[in-house]
Amino acid sequence: MTERVHIRPLRGLKVPNPSRGGRHLADGGERVELSSYWHRRLRAGEVERIPAQNTAKKAEKKEG
């Protein structure tokens, strides 16, 4: 099973998301399967990984 992580593009960058037909990754980030494509984007400095605790806090704020 492939690991799923939350990533977001670095400020000002538009990074295509191949699992969404090439549409750009949302500025606030998205949960994606950590494939070789995303490993390359991370190494290139185009995206950053968001820790799980940050995504949980955002979900709580939306609900409450």
N, C-alpha and C positions, 0 to 999 in steps of 0.2 A: 504494500500500500504506500502511496506517495504522501509525503508530509504536506499538510496545508498550513500556510502561513499568511499573515497579513502584511502586505507591503504597500508602499506609496512612492510615487515619483519624487525626486528631489525638486525643489522649487523651480518653477519655470520650464521643466522638461515635460514633453509629451511622449509617453512610452506606449507603443502598441501592445495590446493584450491579445495574443493569438487565440485564446479560448473564447473570446468575444468577437471573433471575426475581424480582428485587427483594430477594433475601436480602442481609443486611448484609455489607459488606466485612469480611474477617477483620482482627482487631486487629493482627496482624503484617504485614498488607499482602497484596496480590495483584498479579499481572501482568495488566494490562488494556490494551485498545486505547485510545489517547489520542483519544477522541472529543470532540465539543463538550460532552457531559455532564460528562466528567472535567475539561475546561478550566474549566467553570463552578465545579465543586467546588474546584478549585485556587485560582481567583480569590476564592472565598468564604471560603477559609481552613478548609475542612472536611477536606481531605486534604493530605498532603505527598508529594512525589516522593522516592523512596529511590534514591540513586546506585547504578549497576550494580555497583560494587566491593563495596558492603555486601551485596548479595544473593548475590554469588559467595562471599564469606566464610562466609555462613550455610550455603550448600550444602556447602562443604568441611567445616564442623563437623559437619553431619548425617552425612556419609559416613564421616568419620574419627573 
